[in-house]
Amino acid sequence: MKLLRGKGLRAGDAVGVIAPSSGFDPAALARGIAALEARGFRVKRGTHLDARADQYFAGTAQQRADDLHAMFADKDVAAVLCARGGYGSQSLLPLLDLDLIRANPKPMVGCSDITALQLLLLDRCGLVSLHGPMIAGDFARDNGVDDASWHACISGTSGWKLGAESGLQTLQEGAASGMLWGGCLSLLVSSLATPFELLPAHGENILLFVEDVGEKPYKIERMMQQWRAAGKLERVKGIMFGEMLDCEQPGSSYKLTDVLRRMFQDFEGPVAYGLRSGHVSRHNVTLPLGASAALECGENSDLTFHNGATLPA
């Protein structure tokens, strides 16, 4: 499948704001929109952005899908940004018009629950997505966005690198190359044995990135073992874990990093930890899912992207 990249963003471009999952704090969204406008972007709000339905959803599934389709179809919109994650994007998967999205490739930016949408569009359409900051979360905070990786992705820069400044640290030495793929671990596992199972559809080697929040080490291990037992690590040549906020067992004598070292001691590729993308404490790093990359883990860890996340602006 040919990978699709949207055009890079420039000052003055319009970005579309949608809420494919849960509702959001209106004040936080307003701060995030102001931050985008301060960066020089025009902001278009989804028609149903302020809708609410059934306890915690940001509108009905059809309303949320309609907003997503409208932003992809709108020729004036250069990128689709998500207000927040939460829960609910999986209910959009049967409603997606994949032909419309293929015909109008543009970067979709988000993380957490948005993983389900981003990876389905990558696996079924070949669309490169940006795993990173969301509007009512990261853009709404003064230190919420890692500007260097954000600009590298939206400008179509190739040959850029992440290192210690992104939180990357080595758990197991080695080097590997492949297509960057992944996102929120619990979303990957919850898709197993469904018609919308998330799995790398492309034939090349995979650099797997997984992250989550608030999961104890044994739960992280259980999810990774389930994914491994389902055969999903067969083409994975290198693994990176996120910051993994609040993923420790209170009062225990071991850390999540100790558990991961044990789990992957027989894995032949490099393993890194701490990449600050997704659920993070600060400076959310933007990662281009679908891009070709190389991971080197030694005394230091580096992740280098060979091609741009978007076409040159």
C-alpha positions in Angstrom: 0.0 0.0 0.0 1.3 3.4 -0.9 1.7 5.7 2.0 -0.2 9.0 1.8 1.1 12.3 3.3 -0.8 15.5 3.5 0.7 18.9 2.7 2.7 20.6 5.4 1.3 23.5 7.3 2.2 27.1 6.9 1.2 30.3 8.8 -2.3 31.3 7.7 -3.4 27.7 7.0 -6.7 26.5 8.4 -6.8 23.6 10.9 -10.0 21.7 11.7 -10.9 20.9 15.3 -13.0 17.9 16.1 -13.9 15.8 19.2 -14.1 12.1 18.0 -14.2 10.7 21.5 -15.2 12.3 24.9 -16.3 15.7 25.7 -13.9 18.4 26.9 -13.5 21.4 29.1 -14.6 24.4 27.1 -12.2 26.8 28.8 -9.3 24.4 28.0 -10.4 24.2 24.4 -10.5 28.0 24.2 -6.9 28.2 25.5 -5.8 25.6 23.1 -7.4 27.3 20.1 -5.8 30.6 21.2 -2.4 28.9 21.3 -3.0 27.6 17.7 -4.0 31.0 16.5 -0.9 32.5 18.2 1.1 30.1 16.1 -0.4 31.6 13.0 -3.2 29.1 12.1 -6.8 29.8 11.4 -9.1 27.4 13.3 -12.3 25.8 12.0 -14.6 24.2 14.5 -16.5 21.1 13.7 -20.3 21.6 13.3 -21.0 19.2 16.3 -17.9 20.1 18.3 -20.0 21.3 21.3 -22.5 18.4 21.1 -22.9 15.9 24.0 -24.5 12.5 24.1 -24.8 9.5 26.5 -22.9 10.4 29.6 -19.3 11.1 28.2 -19.4 11.2 24.4 -18.8 14.4 22.5 -22.0 13.9 20.4 -23.4 10.8 18.8 -21.2 8.5 16.8 -22.7 9.8 13.6 -22.2 13.4 14.6 -18.6 12.8 15.4 -18.0 10.9 12.2 -19.7 13.6 10.2 -17.4 16.2 11.7 -14.3 14.1 10.8 -15.5 13.6 7.2 -16.3 17.3 6.8 -12.8 18.3 7.9 -11.2 15.8 5.5 -13.5 16.9 2.6 -12.9 20.6 3.3 -10.2 21.8 0.8 -9.4 24.8 3.0 -8.5 22.6 6.0 -4.8 21.5 6.0 -4.8 19.3 9.1 -7.4 17.7 11.5 -6.7 18.2 15.2 -8.5 16.5 18.1 -9.8 18.3 21.1 -9.1 15.4 23.5 -9.2 11.6 23.7 -11.0 9.8 26.5 -13.3 7.1 25.1 -15.4 6.7 22.0 -13.4 6.7 18.8 -13.9 3.0 18.3 -17.6 3.6 17.6 -16.6 5.7 14.6 -14.7 2.9 12.9 -17.7 1.3 11.1 -18.9 4.7 9.9 -15.7 5.9 8.3 -15.7 6.8 4.6 -12.2 5.5 3.8 -12.5 6.5 0.1 -13.2 10.1 1.0 -10.2 10.1 3.4 -7.9 8.5 0.8 -8.9 11.2 -1.7 -8.1 14.0 0.7 -5.0 13.0 2.7 -4.0 15.4 5.5 -2.4 14.9 8.9 -4.6 13.9 11.8 -3.2 14.9 15.1 -4.0 13.3 18.5 -3.2 10.5 20.9 -4.8 8.3 23.6 -8.2 7.2 22.3 -7.4 8.7 18.9 -5.0 5.8 18.4 -7.9 3.7 17.1 -8.6 6.2 14.3 -5.0 7.0 13.4 -3.9 3.4 13.1 -7.0 2.3 11.1 -6.3 5.2 8.7 -2.7 4.2 8.4 -3.4 0.5 8.0 -6.4 0.8 5.7 -5.6 4.0 3.8 -1.8 4.4 4.2 -2.3 7.8 5.8 0.6 9.0 7.9 -0.8 10.5 11.2 0.8 12.6 13.9 0.8 11.1 17.4 1.0 14.1 19.7 -0.6 17.1 21.2 -4.3 17.7 21.6 -6.1 21.0 21.8 -7.9 20.9 25.1 -4.9 19.2 26.7 -1.4 20.0 25.5 -2.0 23.1 23.5 -4.0 24.5 26.4 -0.9 24.3 28.7 2.1 26.6 28.6 4.6 23.7 28.5 2.3 21.2 26.8 3.8 21.0 23.3 7.3 20.0 22.2 7.7 22.6 19.5 10.8 21.1 17.8 9.1 17.8 16.9 5.8 19.6 16.1 7.5 21.9 13.6 9.6 19.1 12.1 6.4 17.1 11.4 4.1 19.8 10.1 6.9 21.3 7.9 7.8 18.0 6.1 11.3 18.0 7.5 13.3 14.8 6.8 16.4 13.5 8.6 15.4 14.9 12.0 16.2 13.2 15.2 14.9 12.6 18.8 17.3 12.0 21.6 17.6 12.5 25.3 15.6 15.7 25.2 12.6 13.7 24.3 13.0 11.4 27.3 14.5 8.5 25.4 16.7 6.1 27.4 18.1 2.7 26.7 16.7 -0.4 28.3 18.3 -2.9 25.9 21.1 -2.1 23.4 20.8 -2.6 19.7 19.8 -0.9 16.4 16.9 -1.4 14.1 15.0 0.3 11.2 11.5 0.2 10.0 8.1 2.0 9.9 7.1 3.7 13.1 3.8 2.2 14.3 1.8 2.2 17.5 0.2 4.4 20.1 -1.9 3.8 23.3 -1.3 0.2 24.4 -4.8 -0.4 25.8 -6.3 0.6 22.5 -4.1 -1.8 20.6 -5.1 -4.7 22.8 -8.8 -3.9 22.9 -9.0 -4.1 19.1 -7.8 -7.8 19.0 -10.3 -10.3 17.5 -12.5 -7.5 16.2 -13.2 -6.5 12.5 -11.1 -3.4 13.2 -8.1 -5.1 14.7 -5.2 -2.8 14.6 -2.1 -4.3 13.1 0.6 -3.2 10.7 -0.7 -3.8 7.2 2.5 -3.0 5.4 5.2 -5.5 4.6 8.2 -3.7 6.0 9.8 -4.0 9.4 8.2 -2.2 12.4 9.5 0.0 15.1 6.8 -0.3 17.7 5.9 2.6 20.0 3.5 2.0 22.9 2.5 4.2 25.8 -0.3 4.4 28.4 -1.2 6.0 31.7 -2.3 4.7 35.1 -1.7 1.0 34.4 0.2 -1.0 37.0 3.3 -3.0 35.7 1.5 -6.3 35.8 -1.3 -4.9 33.6 1.3 -3.6 31.2 2.9 -7.0 31.1 -0.5 -8.7 30.6 -1.4 -6.5 27.7 2.0 -6.9 26.0 1.9 -10.7 26.5 -1.6 -10.8 25.0 -0.4 -8.8 22.0 2.7 -11.0 21.6 0.6 -14.2 21.9 -1.6 -12.9 19.1 1.5 -12.8 16.8 1.7 -9.0 16.7 5.5 -8.8 17.4 6.6 -10.9 14.5 7.7 -8.0 12.3 8.7 -5.8 15.2 12.5 -5.0 15.1 12.7 -2.4 17.9 10.4 -1.3 20.7 10.0 2.1 22.4 7.9 2.8 25.5 6.4 6.2 26.4 6.8 8.1 29.6 4.3 5.7 31.2 2.9 8.2 33.7 1.6 6.6 37.0 2.4 3.1 35.8 4.1 1.9 39.0 3.0 -0.4 41.8 2.9 1.7 45.0 5.1 0.2 47.8 6.8 -2.3 45.4 10.5 -2.9 45.3 10.5 -3.0 41.5 10.0 -0.5 38.7 8.1 -0.8 35.4 11.5 -0.6 33.7 12.6 -3.8 35.7 9.5 -5.6 34.5 10.2 -4.6 30.8 13.8 -5.6 30.9 12.7 -9.1 32.1 9.9 -9.3 29.6 12.2 -8.5 26.6 15.4 -10.1 27.6 15.0 -12.6 24.7 13.9 -9.9 22.2 16.7 -9.5 19.7 16.2 -5.8 19.0 16.7 -2.5 20.8 14.3 -1.5 23.6 14.0 2.1 24.7 11.9 3.8 27.4 10.6 7.3 28.3 9.7 8.7 24.9 7.5 11.6 25.9 4.6 11.3 23.5 0.9 10.7 24.3 0.1 10.8 28.0 2.9 13.0 29.3 3.9 15.3 32.1 5.1 18.1 29.7 6.2 18.9 26.1 4.3 16.3 24.2 6.5 15.0 21.4 4.9 14.7 17.9 5.6 11.3 16.2 4.8 10.6 12.6 3.1 7.2 12.6 3.9 5.5 9.3 7.3 7.3 8.7 10.5 5.4 8.1 12.8 5.6 11.1 15.9 4.1 12.7 16.3 3.4 16.5 19.8 3.2 18.0 20.1 2.2 21.7 23.5 2.3 23.3 25.0 4.6 25.9 22.4 7.0 24.5 19.2 6.4 22.5 18.4 8.2 19.2 15.4 7.9 16.9 16.0 9.3 13.4 13.2 9.9 10.8 14.3 9.3 7.2 11.4 11.0 5.5 9.0 13.8 6.3 5.7 13.3 8.1 4.1 15.7 5.6 4.9 16.9 2.1 7.1 20.0 2.2 4.9 23.0 3.0 
